[in-house]
């Protein structure tokens, strides 16, 4: 049975969760979706998390991630969703 682990990131707007397998290989990224209120697969962030040479992505703690998800989802749906 394979174990999944996570690392948590943000670009200042989006909370991003990177999914790693039991051999510590990046398997994908997830981010909250304001429309569904769920954290969903969002592969847009894979390259940015895996190889961020721009310095736009910061690693954060799980607690910071959880707080940012709540904050992100609480924003009014009438606000346009920022582009990833």
N, CA, C and O atoms as a Maestro MAE file, in Angstrom:
{
 s_m_m2io_version
 :::
 2.0.0
}

f_m_ct {
 s_m_title
 :::
 protein
 m_atom[336] {
  # First column is atom index #
  i_m_mmod_type
  r_m_x_coord
  r_m_y_coord
  r_m_z_coord
  i_m_residue_number
  s_m_chain_name
  s_m_pdb_residue_name
  s_m_pdb_atom_name
  i_m_atomic_number
  :::
  1 25 0.844 -1.176 0.000 1 A "UNK " " N  " 7
  2 3 0.000 0.000 0.000 1 A "UNK " " CA " 6
  3 2 0.891 1.241 0.000 1 A "UNK " " C  " 6
  4 15 1.794 1.363 0.828 1 A "UNK " " O  " 8
  5 25 0.637 2.146 -0.918 2 A "UNK " " N  " 7
  6 3 1.495 3.319 -0.998 2 A "UNK " " CA " 6
  7 2 0.988 4.428 -0.078 2 A "UNK " " C  " 6
  8 15 -0.215 4.624 0.099 2 A "UNK " " O  " 8
  9 25 1.936 5.132 0.490 3 A "UNK " " N  " 7
  10 3 1.646 6.253 1.374 3 A "UNK " " CA " 6
  11 2 1.691 7.536 0.555 3 A "UNK " " C  " 6
  12 15 2.535 7.699 -0.326 3 A "UNK " " O  " 8
  13 25 0.778 8.432 0.856 4 A "UNK " " N  " 7
  14 3 0.765 9.743 0.232 4 A "UNK " " CA " 6
  15 2 1.184 10.764 1.266 4 A "UNK " " C  " 6
  16 15 0.750 10.712 2.416 4 A "UNK " " O  " 8
  17 25 2.026 11.689 0.857 5 A "UNK " " N  " 7
  18 3 2.398 12.779 1.750 5 A "UNK " " CA " 6
  19 2 2.220 14.090 0.995 5 A "UNK " " C  " 6
  20 15 2.104 14.107 -0.230 5 A "UNK " " O  " 8
  21 25 2.199 15.167 1.734 6 A "UNK " " N  " 7
  22 3 1.952 16.472 1.139 6 A "UNK " " CA " 6
  23 2 3.007 17.480 1.555 6 A "UNK " " C  " 6
  24 15 3.616 17.371 2.619 6 A "UNK " " O  " 8
  25 25 3.205 18.454 0.696 7 A "UNK " " N  " 7
  26 3 3.944 19.665 1.015 7 A "UNK " " CA " 6
  27 2 3.026 20.806 0.604 7 A "UNK " " C  " 6
  28 15 2.213 20.670 -0.311 7 A "UNK " " O  " 8
  29 25 3.166 21.922 1.287 8 A "UNK " " N  " 7
  30 3 2.215 23.004 1.116 8 A "UNK " " CA " 6
  31 2 2.922 24.265 0.639 8 A "UNK " " C  " 6
  32 15 4.024 24.583 1.087 8 A "UNK " " O  " 8
  33 25 2.266 24.984 -0.283 9 A "UNK " " N  " 7
  34 3 2.867 26.144 -0.912 9 A "UNK " " CA " 6
  35 2 1.823 27.231 -1.122 9 A "UNK " " C  " 6
  36 15 0.621 26.990 -1.002 9 A "UNK " " O  " 8
  37 25 2.296 28.420 -1.437 10 A "UNK " " N  " 7
  38 3 1.431 29.507 -1.875 10 A "UNK " " CA " 6
  39 2 2.201 30.382 -2.850 10 A "UNK " " C  " 6
  40 15 3.429 30.458 -2.810 10 A "UNK " " O  " 8
  41 25 1.463 31.030 -3.714 11 A "UNK " " N  " 7
  42 3 2.068 32.040 -4.585 11 A "UNK " " CA " 6
  43 2 1.635 33.430 -4.124 11 A "UNK " " C  " 6
  44 15 1.793 34.407 -4.856 11 A "UNK " " O  " 8
  45 25 1.094 33.514 -2.920 12 A "UNK " " N  " 7
  46 3 0.600 34.768 -2.381 12 A "UNK " " CA " 6
  47 2 -0.904 34.898 -2.511 12 A "UNK " " C  " 6
  48 15 -1.524 35.666 -1.774 12 A "UNK " " O  " 8
  49 25 -1.501 34.161 -3.435 13 A "UNK " " N  " 7
  50 3 -2.950 34.163 -3.630 13 A "UNK " " CA " 6
  51 2 -3.505 32.755 -3.450 13 A "UNK " " C  " 6
  52 15 -4.413 32.531 -2.650 13 A "UNK " " O  " 8
  53 25 -2.963 31.832 -4.185 14 A "UNK " " N  " 7
  54 3 -3.470 30.453 -4.198 14 A "UNK " " CA " 6
  55 2 -2.752 29.601 -3.156 14 A "UNK " " C  " 6
  56 15 -1.522 29.596 -3.116 14 A "UNK " " O  " 8
  57 25 -3.490 28.881 -2.314 15 A "UNK " " N  " 7
  58 3 -2.885 27.835 -1.500 15 A "UNK " " CA " 6
  59 2 -2.761 26.582 -2.380 15 A "UNK " " C  " 6
  60 15 -3.709 26.208 -3.070 15 A "UNK " " O  " 8
  61 25 -1.613 25.954 -2.351 16 A "UNK " " N  " 7
  62 3 -1.323 24.828 -3.236 16 A "UNK " " CA " 6
  63 2 -0.815 23.662 -2.401 16 A "UNK " " C  " 6
  64 15 0.043 23.836 -1.535 16 A "UNK " " O  " 8
  65 25 -1.348 22.477 -2.665 17 A "UNK " " N  " 7
  66 3 -0.890 21.271 -1.961 17 A "UNK " " CA " 6
  67 2 -0.252 20.347 -2.995 17 A "UNK " " C  " 6
  68 15 -0.888 19.954 -3.972 17 A "UNK " " O  " 8
  69 25 1.011 20.008 -2.763 18 A "UNK " " N  " 7
  70 3 1.719 19.086 -3.650 18 A "UNK " " CA " 6
  71 2 1.610 17.684 -3.073 18 A "UNK " " C  " 6
  72 15 1.816 17.477 -1.877 18 A "UNK " " O  " 8
  73 25 1.287 16.729 -3.922 19 A "UNK " " N  " 7
  74 3 1.079 15.348 -3.516 19 A "UNK " " CA " 6
  75 2 2.301 14.522 -3.905 19 A "UNK " " C  " 6
  76 15 2.713 14.509 -5.064 19 A "UNK " " O  " 8
  77 25 2.871 13.835 -2.922 20 A "UNK " " N  " 7
  78 3 4.055 13.001 -3.133 20 A "UNK " " CA " 6
  79 2 3.725 11.553 -2.820 20 A "UNK " " C  " 6
  80 15 2.925 11.267 -1.929 20 A "UNK " " O  " 8
  81 25 4.351 10.629 -3.567 21 A "UNK " " N  " 7
  82 3 4.149 9.206 -3.287 21 A "UNK " " CA " 6
  83 2 5.151 8.726 -2.233 21 A "UNK " " C  " 6
  84 15 5.934 9.515 -1.704 21 A "UNK " " O  " 8
  85 25 5.115 7.443 -1.942 22 A "UNK " " N  " 7
  86 3 5.962 6.874 -0.888 22 A "UNK " " CA " 6
  87 2 7.450 6.887 -1.233 22 A "UNK " " C  " 6
  88 15 8.286 6.630 -0.367 22 A "UNK " " O  " 8
  89 25 7.788 7.182 -2.486 23 A "UNK " " N  " 7
  90 3 9.191 7.311 -2.885 23 A "UNK " " CA " 6
  91 2 9.581 8.781 -3.062 23 A "UNK " " C  " 6
  92 15 10.593 9.111 -3.681 23 A "UNK " " O  " 8
  93 25 8.735 9.653 -2.491 24 A "UNK " " N  " 7
  94 3 8.949 11.097 -2.489 24 A "UNK " " CA " 6
  95 2 8.983 11.694 -3.903 24 A "UNK " " C  " 6
  96 15 9.708 12.653 -4.164 24 A "UNK " " O  " 8
  97 25 8.192 11.114 -4.803 25 A "UNK " " N  " 7
  98 3 8.060 11.653 -6.157 25 A "UNK " " CA " 6
  99 2 6.800 12.514 -6.211 25 A "UNK " " C  " 6
  100 15 5.744 12.116 -5.717 25 A "UNK " " O  " 8
  101 25 6.919 13.691 -6.810 26 A "UNK " " N  " 7
  102 3 5.780 14.583 -6.972 26 A "UNK " " CA " 6
  103 2 4.788 13.951 -7.929 26 A "UNK " " C  " 6
  104 15 5.131 13.657 -9.074 26 A "UNK " " O  " 8
  105 25 3.564 13.739 -7.474 27 A "UNK " " N  " 7
  106 3 2.546 13.080 -8.287 27 A "UNK " " CA " 6
  107 2 1.521 14.054 -8.842 27 A "UNK " " C  " 6
  108 15 0.837 13.742 -9.817 27 A "UNK " " O  " 8
  109 25 1.404 15.230 -8.235 28 A "UNK " " N  " 7
  110 3 0.435 16.203 -8.721 28 A "UNK " " CA " 6
  111 2 0.284 17.339 -7.736 28 A "UNK " " C  " 6
  112 15 0.907 17.354 -6.674 28 A "UNK " " O  " 8
  113 25 -0.556 18.288 -8.106 29 A "UNK " " N  " 7
  114 3 -0.837 19.406 -7.217 29 A "UNK " " CA " 6
  115 2 -2.344 19.605 -7.120 29 A "UNK " " C  " 6
  116 15 -3.095 19.283 -8.040 29 A "UNK " " O  " 8
  117 25 -2.755 20.139 -5.996 30 A "UNK " " N  " 7
  118 3 -4.158 20.387 -5.728 30 A "UNK " " CA " 6
  119 2 -4.314 21.816 -5.215 30 A "UNK " " C  " 6
  120 15 -3.414 22.367 -4.581 30 A "UNK " " O  " 8
  121 25 -5.467 22.400 -5.502 31 A "UNK " " N  " 7
  122 3 -5.767 23.750 -5.046 31 A "UNK " " CA " 6
  123 2 -7.266 23.850 -4.811 31 A "UNK " " C  " 6
  124 15 -8.034 23.072 -5.376 31 A "UNK " " O  " 8
  125 25 -7.693 24.807 -3.978 32 A "UNK " " N  " 7
  126 3 -9.121 24.957 -3.722 32 A "UNK " " CA " 6
  127 2 -9.857 25.524 -4.937 32 A "UNK " " C  " 6
  128 15 -9.301 26.292 -5.722 32 A "UNK " " O  " 8
  129 25 -11.107 25.126 -5.064 33 A "UNK " " N  " 7
  130 3 -11.976 25.609 -6.128 33 A "UNK " " CA " 6
  131 2 -13.128 26.351 -5.451 33 A "UNK " " C  " 6
  132 15 -13.896 25.749 -4.701 33 A "UNK " " O  " 8
  133 25 -13.252 27.646 -5.710 34 A "UNK " " N  " 7
  134 3 -14.304 28.439 -5.060 34 A "UNK " " CA " 6
  135 2 -15.702 27.990 -5.453 34 A "UNK " " C  " 6
  136 15 -16.635 28.114 -4.660 34 A "UNK " " O  " 8
  137 25 -15.859 27.477 -6.646 35 A "UNK " " N  " 7
  138 3 -17.187 27.055 -7.097 35 A "UNK " " CA " 6
  139 2 -17.692 25.823 -6.353 35 A "UNK " " C  " 6
  140 15 -18.869 25.744 -6.001 35 A "UNK " " O  " 8
  141 25 -16.806 24.870 -6.115 36 A "UNK " " N  " 7
  142 3 -17.221 23.628 -5.449 36 A "UNK " " CA " 6
  143 2 -16.949 23.647 -3.950 36 A "UNK " " C  " 6
  144 15 -17.554 22.885 -3.196 36 A "UNK " " O  " 8
  145 25 -16.030 24.526 -3.514 37 A "UNK " " N  " 7
  146 3 -15.653 24.563 -2.106 37 A "UNK " " CA " 6
  147 2 -14.747 23.416 -1.704 37 A "UNK " " C  " 6
  148 15 -14.538 23.164 -0.518 37 A "UNK " " O  " 8
  149 25 -14.211 22.724 -2.692 38 A "UNK " " N  " 7
  150 3 -13.362 21.555 -2.451 38 A "UNK " " CA " 6
  151 2 -11.935 21.812 -2.927 38 A "UNK " " C  " 6
  152 15 -11.688 22.690 -3.755 38 A "UNK " " O  " 8
  153 25 -11.007 21.030 -2.390 39 A "UNK " " N  " 7
  154 3 -9.642 21.031 -2.909 39 A "UNK " " CA " 6
  155 2 -9.610 19.994 -4.021 39 A "UNK " " C  " 6
  156 15 -9.968 18.834 -3.818 39 A "UNK " " O  " 8
  157 25 -9.178 20.427 -5.190 40 A "UNK " " N  " 7
  158 3 -9.235 19.573 -6.372 40 A "UNK " " CA " 6
  159 2 -7.886 19.503 -7.071 40 A "UNK " " C  " 6
  160 15 -7.029 20.370 -6.904 40 A "UNK " " O  " 8
  161 25 -7.723 18.458 -7.851 41 A "UNK " " N  " 7
  162 3 -6.533 18.313 -8.678 41 A "UNK " " CA " 6
  163 2 -6.415 19.541 -9.574 41 A "UNK " " C  " 6
  164 15 -7.373 19.926 -10.244 41 A "UNK " " O  " 8
  165 25 -5.235 20.149 -9.580 42 A "UNK " " N  " 7
  166 3 -4.976 21.320 -10.407 42 A "UNK " " CA " 6
  167 2 -3.515 21.228 -10.836 42 A "UNK " " C  " 6
  168 15 -2.620 21.736 -10.160 42 A "UNK " " O  " 8
  169 25 -3.296 20.582 -11.952 43 A "UNK " " N  " 7
  170 3 -1.942 20.289 -12.412 43 A "UNK " " CA " 6
  171 2 -1.191 21.524 -12.907 43 A "UNK " " C  " 6
  172 15 -0.009 21.435 -13.241 43 A "UNK " " O  " 8
  173 25 -1.853 22.654 -12.956 44 A "UNK " " N  " 7
  174 3 -1.193 23.899 -13.371 44 A "UNK " " CA " 6
  175 2 0.041 24.186 -12.518 44 A "UNK " " C  " 6
  176 15 1.012 24.765 -13.007 44 A "UNK " " O  " 8
  177 25 0.008 23.793 -11.273 45 A "UNK " " N  " 7
  178 3 1.059 24.158 -10.325 45 A "UNK " " CA " 6
  179 2 2.241 23.204 -10.292 45 A "UNK " " C  " 6
  180 15 3.237 23.506 -9.635 45 A "UNK " " O  " 8
  181 25 2.174 22.072 -10.971 46 A "UNK " " N  " 7
  182 3 3.234 21.057 -10.879 46 A "UNK " " CA " 6
  183 2 4.607 21.622 -11.204 46 A "UNK " " C  " 6
  184 15 5.532 21.496 -10.401 46 A "UNK " " O  " 8
  185 25 4.753 22.233 -12.351 47 A "UNK " " N  " 7
  186 3 6.070 22.757 -12.733 47 A "UNK " " CA " 6
  187 2 6.532 23.863 -11.810 47 A "UNK " " C  " 6
  188 15 7.721 23.962 -11.508 47 A "UNK " " O  " 8
  189 25 5.610 24.693 -11.360 48 A "UNK " " N  " 7
  190 3 5.978 25.792 -10.476 48 A "UNK " " CA " 6
  191 2 6.476 25.268 -9.131 48 A "UNK " " C  " 6
  192 15 7.441 25.799 -8.580 48 A "UNK " " O  " 8
  193 25 5.832 24.242 -8.604 49 A "UNK " " N  " 7
  194 3 6.251 23.647 -7.328 49 A "UNK " " CA " 6
  195 2 7.538 22.856 -7.502 49 A "UNK " " C  " 6
  196 15 8.439 22.929 -6.666 49 A "UNK " " O  " 8
  197 25 7.622 22.096 -8.594 50 A "UNK " " N  " 7
  198 3 8.769 21.225 -8.819 50 A "UNK " " CA " 6
  199 2 10.044 22.007 -9.121 50 A "UNK " " C  " 6
  200 15 11.130 21.633 -8.678 50 A "UNK " " O  " 8
  201 25 9.906 23.082 -9.872 51 A "UNK " " N  " 7
  202 3 11.098 23.795 -10.340 51 A "UNK " " CA " 6
  203 2 10.844 25.294 -10.364 51 A "UNK " " C  " 6
  204 15 10.824 25.907 -11.431 51 A "UNK " " O  " 8
  205 25 10.650 25.885 -9.189 52 A "UNK " " N  " 7
  206 3 10.366 27.322 -9.114 52 A "UNK " " CA " 6
  207 2 11.661 28.112 -9.110 52 A "UNK " " C  " 6
  208 15 12.287 28.297 -8.066 52 A "UNK " " O  " 8
  209 25 12.050 28.568 -10.265 53 A "UNK " " N  " 7
  210 3 13.268 29.379 -10.368 53 A "UNK " " CA " 6
  211 2 12.959 30.867 -10.233 53 A "UNK " " C  " 6
  212 15 13.864 31.683 -10.061 53 A "UNK " " O  " 8
  213 25 11.679 31.212 -10.313 54 A "UNK " " N  " 7
  214 3 11.299 32.619 -10.258 54 A "UNK " " CA " 6
  215 2 11.194 33.126 -8.824 54 A "UNK " " C  " 6
  216 15 11.245 34.332 -8.581 54 A "UNK " " O  " 8
  217 25 11.048 32.211 -7.883 55 A "UNK " " N  " 7
  218 3 10.884 32.611 -6.492 55 A "UNK " " CA " 6
  219 2 9.469 33.025 -6.153 55 A "UNK " " C  " 6
  220 15 9.234 33.613 -5.097 55 A "UNK " " O  " 8
  221 25 8.518 32.728 -7.030 56 A "UNK " " N  " 7
  222 3 7.125 33.110 -6.811 56 A "UNK " " CA " 6
  223 2 6.376 32.180 -5.869 56 A "UNK " " C  " 6
  224 15 5.314 32.543 -5.364 56 A "UNK " " O  " 8
  225 25 6.904 31.004 -5.627 57 A "UNK " " N  " 7
  226 3 6.232 30.009 -4.796 57 A "UNK " " CA " 6
  227 2 6.978 29.877 -3.477 57 A "UNK " " C  " 6
  228 15 8.196 29.702 -3.452 57 A "UNK " " O  " 8
  229 25 6.224 29.964 -2.374 58 A "UNK " " N  " 7
  230 3 6.809 29.808 -1.042 58 A "UNK " " CA " 6
  231 2 6.230 28.581 -0.359 58 A "UNK " " C  " 6
  232 15 5.023 28.344 -0.401 58 A "UNK " " O  " 8
  233 25 7.097 27.808 0.266 59 A "UNK " " N  " 7
  234 3 6.608 26.674 1.048 59 A "UNK " " CA " 6
  235 2 6.067 27.197 2.365 59 A "UNK " " C  " 6
  236 15 6.656 28.083 2.985 59 A "UNK " " O  " 8
  237 25 4.921 26.633 2.793 60 A "UNK " " N  " 7
  238 3 4.271 27.032 4.042 60 A "UNK " " CA " 6
  239 2 3.944 25.783 4.850 60 A "UNK " " C  " 6
  240 15 4.067 24.665 4.351 60 A "UNK " " O  " 8
  241 25 3.529 25.975 6.095 61 A "UNK " " N  " 7
  242 3 3.157 24.842 6.943 61 A "UNK " " CA " 6
  243 2 1.736 24.386 6.619 61 A "UNK " " C  " 6
  244 15 0.979 25.100 5.960 61 A "UNK " " O  " 8
  245 25 1.385 23.199 7.087 62 A "UNK " " N  " 7
  246 3 0.023 22.695 6.901 62 A "UNK " " CA " 6
  247 2 -0.981 23.641 7.545 62 A "UNK " " C  " 6
  248 15 -2.048 23.891 6.985 62 A "UNK " " O  " 8
  249 25 -0.647 24.167 8.718 63 A "UNK " " N  " 7
  250 3 -1.542 25.082 9.414 63 A "UNK " " CA " 6
  251 2 -1.776 26.352 8.600 63 A "UNK " " C  " 6
  252 15 -2.904 26.838 8.508 63 A "UNK " " O  " 8
  253 25 -0.705 26.887 8.010 64 A "UNK " " N  " 7
  254 3 -0.844 28.076 7.155 64 A "UNK " " CA " 6
  255 2 -1.687 27.749 5.923 64 A "UNK " " C  " 6
  256 15 -2.528 28.545 5.505 64 A "UNK " " O  " 8
  257 25 -1.451 26.566 5.347 65 A "UNK " " N  " 7
  258 3 -2.223 26.132 4.188 65 A "UNK " " CA " 6
  259 2 -3.700 26.062 4.534 65 A "UNK " " C  " 6
  260 15 -4.537 26.596 3.807 65 A "UNK " " O  " 8
  261 25 -4.026 25.400 5.649 66 A "UNK " " N  " 7
  262 3 -5.424 25.257 6.057 66 A "UNK " " CA " 6
  263 2 -6.086 26.620 6.232 66 A "UNK " " C  " 6
  264 15 -7.217 26.824 5.791 66 A "UNK " " O  " 8
  265 25 -5.388 27.547 6.871 67 A "UNK " " N  " 7
  266 3 -5.932 28.892 7.087 67 A "UNK " " CA " 6
  267 2 -6.127 29.613 5.752 67 A "UNK " " C  " 6
  268 15 -7.134 30.294 5.556 67 A "UNK " " O  " 8
  269 25 -5.177 29.465 4.846 68 A "UNK " " N  " 7
  270 3 -5.276 30.132 3.544 68 A "UNK " " CA " 6
  271 2 -6.403 29.551 2.699 68 A "UNK " " C  " 6
  272 15 -7.053 30.276 1.945 68 A "UNK " " O  " 8
  273 25 -6.637 28.240 2.822 69 A "UNK " " N  " 7
  274 3 -7.751 27.623 2.087 69 A "UNK " " CA " 6
  275 2 -9.068 28.210 2.580 69 A "UNK " " C  " 6
  276 15 -9.919 28.585 1.774 69 A "UNK " " O  " 8
  277 25 -9.241 28.293 3.885 70 A "UNK " " N  " 7
  278 3 -10.474 28.853 4.450 70 A "UNK " " CA " 6
  279 2 -10.665 30.289 3.980 70 A "UNK " " C  " 6
  280 15 -11.759 30.681 3.575 70 A "UNK " " O  " 8
  281 25 -9.600 31.060 4.037 71 A "UNK " " N  " 7
  282 3 -9.632 32.458 3.601 71 A "UNK " " CA " 6
  283 2 -9.969 32.557 2.111 71 A "UNK " " C  " 6
  284 15 -10.798 33.373 1.707 71 A "UNK " " O  " 8
  285 25 -9.319 31.723 1.303 72 A "UNK " " N  " 7
  286 3 -9.515 31.722 -0.146 72 A "UNK " " CA " 6
  287 2 -10.957 31.377 -0.491 72 A "UNK " " C  " 6
  288 15 -11.572 32.038 -1.328 72 A "UNK " " O  " 8
  289 25 -11.500 30.339 0.151 73 A "UNK " " N  " 7
  290 3 -12.853 29.901 -0.156 73 A "UNK " " CA " 6
  291 2 -13.903 30.874 0.373 73 A "UNK " " C  " 6
  292 15 -15.013 30.934 -0.155 73 A "UNK " " O  " 8
  293 25 -13.563 31.631 1.406 74 A "UNK " " N  " 7
  294 3 -14.510 32.567 2.003 74 A "UNK " " CA " 6
  295 2 -14.704 33.827 1.163 74 A "UNK " " C  " 6
  296 15 -15.681 34.553 1.343 74 A "UNK " " O  " 8
  297 25 -13.782 34.082 0.256 75 A "UNK " " N  " 7
  298 3 -13.917 35.270 -0.586 75 A "UNK " " CA " 6
  299 2 -15.180 35.142 -1.423 75 A "UNK " " C  " 6
  300 15 -15.524 34.056 -1.887 75 A "UNK " " O  " 8
  301 25 -15.842 36.227 -1.604 76 A "UNK " " N  " 7
  302 3 -17.118 36.213 -2.327 76 A "UNK " " CA " 6
  303 2 -16.959 35.623 -3.718 76 A "UNK " " C  " 6
  304 15 -16.007 35.922 -4.439 76 A "UNK " " O  " 8
  305 25 -17.914 34.778 -4.074 77 A "UNK " " N  " 7
  306 3 -17.876 34.177 -5.397 77 A "UNK " " CA " 6
  307 2 -18.087 35.212 -6.492 77 A "UNK " " C  " 6
  308 15 -17.800 34.948 -7.660 77 A "UNK " " O  " 8
  309 25 -18.583 36.384 -6.125 78 A "UNK " " N  " 7
  310 3 -18.771 37.430 -7.123 78 A "UNK " " CA " 6
  311 2 -17.446 38.061 -7.540 78 A "UNK " " C  " 6
  312 15 -17.348 38.692 -8.593 78 A "UNK " " O  " 8
  313 25 -16.424 37.880 -6.695 79 A "UNK " " N  " 7
  314 3 -15.091 38.356 -7.077 79 A "UNK " " CA " 6
  315 2 -14.548 37.443 -8.156 79 A "UNK " " C  " 6
  316 15 -14.636 36.223 -8.023 79 A "UNK " " O  " 8
  317 25 -13.994 37.991 -9.212 80 A "UNK " " N  " 7
  318 3 -13.413 37.108 -10.231 80 A "UNK " " CA " 6
  319 2 -12.262 36.299 -9.660 80 A "UNK " " C  " 6
  320 15 -11.439 36.815 -8.905 80 A "UNK " " O  " 8
  321 25 -12.215 35.036 -10.024 81 A "UNK " " N  " 7
  322 3 -11.141 34.163 -9.551 81 A "UNK " " CA " 6
  323 2 -9.839 34.566 -10.225 81 A "UNK " " C  " 6
  324 15 -9.781 34.690 -11.448 81 A "UNK " " O  " 8
  325 25 -8.788 34.771 -9.425 82 A "UNK " " N  " 7
  326 3 -7.517 35.146 -10.033 82 A "UNK " " CA " 6
  327 2 -6.964 34.025 -10.900 82 A "UNK " " C  " 6
  328 15 -7.148 32.844 -10.608 82 A "UNK " " O  " 8
  329 25 -6.305 34.403 -11.933 83 A "UNK " " N  " 7
  330 3 -5.692 33.395 -12.813 83 A "UNK " " CA " 6
  331 2 -4.530 32.740 -12.097 83 A "UNK " " C  " 6
  332 15 -3.775 33.414 -11.397 83 A "UNK " " O  " 8
  333 25 -4.373 31.422 -12.264 84 A "UNK " " N  " 7
  334 3 -3.252 30.728 -11.614 84 A "UNK " " CA " 6
  335 2 -1.914 31.181 -12.130 84 A "UNK " " C  " 6
  336 15 -0.879 30.689 -11.680 84 A "UNK " " O  " 8
  :::
 }
 m_bond[335] {
  # First column is bond index #
  i_m_from
  i_m_to
  i_m_order
  :::
  1 1 2 1
  2 2 3 1
  3 3 4 2
  4 3 5 1
  5 5 6 1
  6 6 7 1
  7 7 8 2
  8 7 9 1
  9 9 10 1
  10 10 11 1
  11 11 12 2
  12 11 13 1
  13 13 14 1
  14 14 15 1
  15 15 16 2
  16 15 17 1
  17 17 18 1
  18 18 19 1
  19 19 20 2
  20 19 21 1
  21 21 22 1
  22 22 23 1
  23 23 24 2
  24 23 25 1
  25 25 26 1
  26 26 27 1
  27 27 28 2
  28 27 29 1
  29 29 30 1
  30 30 31 1
  31 31 32 2
  32 31 33 1
  33 33 34 1
  34 34 35 1
  35 35 36 2
  36 35 37 1
  37 37 38 1
  38 38 39 1
  39 39 40 2
  40 39 41 1
  41 41 42 1
  42 42 43 1
  43 43 44 2
  44 43 45 1
  45 45 46 1
  46 46 47 1
  47 47 48 2
  48 47 49 1
  49 49 50 1
  50 50 51 1
  51 51 52 2
  52 51 53 1
  53 53 54 1
  54 54 55 1
  55 55 56 2
  56 55 57 1
  57 57 58 1
  58 58 59 1
  59 59 60 2
  60 59 61 1
  61 61 62 1
  62 62 63 1
  63 63 64 2
  64 63 65 1
  65 65 66 1
  66 66 67 1
  67 67 68 2
  68 67 69 1
  69 69 70 1
  70 70 71 1
  71 71 72 2
  72 71 73 1
  73 73 74 1
  74 74 75 1
  75 75 76 2
  76 75 77 1
  77 77 78 1
  78 78 79 1
  79 79 80 2
  80 79 81 1
  81 81 82 1
  82 82 83 1
  83 83 84 2
  84 83 85 1
  85 85 86 1
  86 86 87 1
  87 87 88 2
  88 87 89 1
  89 89 90 1
  90 90 91 1
  91 91 92 2
  92 91 93 1
  93 93 94 1
  94 94 95 1
  95 95 96 2
  96 95 97 1
  97 97 98 1
  98 98 99 1
  99 99 100 2
  100 99 101 1
  101 101 102 1
  102 102 103 1
  103 103 104 2
  104 103 105 1
  105 105 106 1
  106 106 107 1
  107 107 108 2
  108 107 109 1
  109 109 110 1
  110 110 111 1
  111 111 112 2
  112 111 113 1
  113 113 114 1
  114 114 115 1
  115 115 116 2
  116 115 117 1
  117 117 118 1
  118 118 119 1
  119 119 120 2
  120 119 121 1
  121 121 122 1
  122 122 123 1
  123 123 124 2
  124 123 125 1
  125 125 126 1
  126 126 127 1
  127 127 128 2
  128 127 129 1
  129 129 130 1
  130 130 131 1
  131 131 132 2
  132 131 133 1
  133 133 134 1
  134 134 135 1
  135 135 136 2
  136 135 137 1
  137 137 138 1
  138 138 139 1
  139 139 140 2
  140 139 141 1
  141 141 142 1
  142 142 143 1
  143 143 144 2
  144 143 145 1
  145 145 146 1
  146 146 147 1
  147 147 148 2
  148 147 149 1
  149 149 150 1
  150 150 151 1
  151 151 152 2
  152 151 153 1
  153 153 154 1
  154 154 155 1
  155 155 156 2
  156 155 157 1
  157 157 158 1
  158 158 159 1
  159 159 160 2
  160 159 161 1
  161 161 162 1
  162 162 163 1
  163 163 164 2
  164 163 165 1
  165 165 166 1
  166 166 167 1
  167 167 168 2
  168 167 169 1
  169 169 170 1
  170 170 171 1
  171 171 172 2
  172 171 173 1
  173 173 174 1
  174 174 175 1
  175 175 176 2
  176 175 177 1
  177 177 178 1
  178 178 179 1
  179 179 180 2
  180 179 181 1
  181 181 182 1
  182 182 183 1
  183 183 184 2
  184 183 185 1
  185 185 186 1
  186 186 187 1
  187 187 188 2
  188 187 189 1
  189 189 190 1
  190 190 191 1
  191 191 192 2
  192 191 193 1
  193 193 194 1
  194 194 195 1
  195 195 196 2
  196 195 197 1
  197 197 198 1
  198 198 199 1
  199 199 200 2
  200 199 201 1
  201 201 202 1
  202 202 203 1
  203 203 204 2
  204 203 205 1
  205 205 206 1
  206 206 207 1
  207 207 208 2
  208 207 209 1
  209 209 210 1
  210 210 211 1
  211 211 212 2
  212 211 213 1
  213 213 214 1
  214 214 215 1
  215 215 216 2
  216 215 217 1
  217 217 218 1
  218 218 219 1
  219 219 220 2
  220 219 221 1
  221 221 222 1
  222 222 223 1
  223 223 224 2
  224 223 225 1
  225 225 226 1
  226 226 227 1
  227 227 228 2
  228 227 229 1
  229 229 230 1
  230 230 231 1
  231 231 232 2
  232 231 233 1
  233 233 234 1
  234 234 235 1
  235 235 236 2
  236 235 237 1
  237 237 238 1
  238 238 239 1
  239 239 240 2
  240 239 241 1
  241 241 242 1
  242 242 243 1
  243 243 244 2
  244 243 245 1
  245 245 246 1
  246 246 247 1
  247 247 248 2
  248 247 249 1
  249 249 250 1
  250 250 251 1
  251 251 252 2
  252 251 253 1
  253 253 254 1
  254 254 255 1
  255 255 256 2
  256 255 257 1
  257 257 258 1
  258 258 259 1
  259 259 260 2
  260 259 261 1
  261 261 262 1
  262 262 263 1
  263 263 264 2
  264 263 265 1
  265 265 266 1
  266 266 267 1
  267 267 268 2
  268 267 269 1
  269 269 270 1
  270 270 271 1
  271 271 272 2
  272 271 273 1
  273 273 274 1
  274 274 275 1
  275 275 276 2
  276 275 277 1
  277 277 278 1
  278 278 279 1
  279 279 280 2
  280 279 281 1
  281 281 282 1
  282 282 283 1
  283 283 284 2
  284 283 285 1
  285 285 286 1
  286 286 287 1
  287 287 288 2
  288 287 289 1
  289 289 290 1
  290 290 291 1
  291 291 292 2
  292 291 293 1
  293 293 294 1
  294 294 295 1
  295 295 296 2
  296 295 297 1
  297 297 298 1
  298 298 299 1
  299 299 300 2
  300 299 301 1
  301 301 302 1
  302 302 303 1
  303 303 304 2
  304 303 305 1
  305 305 306 1
  306 306 307 1
  307 307 308 2
  308 307 309 1
  309 309 310 1
  310 310 311 1
  311 311 312 2
  312 311 313 1
  313 313 314 1
  314 314 315 1
  315 315 316 2
  316 315 317 1
  317 317 318 1
  318 318 319 1
  319 319 320 2
  320 319 321 1
  321 321 322 1
  322 322 323 1
  323 323 324 2
  324 323 325 1
  325 325 326 1
  326 326 327 1
  327 327 328 2
  328 327 329 1
  329 329 330 1
  330 330 331 1
  331 331 332 2
  332 331 333 1
  333 333 334 1
  334 334 335 1
  335 335 336 2
  :::
 }
}
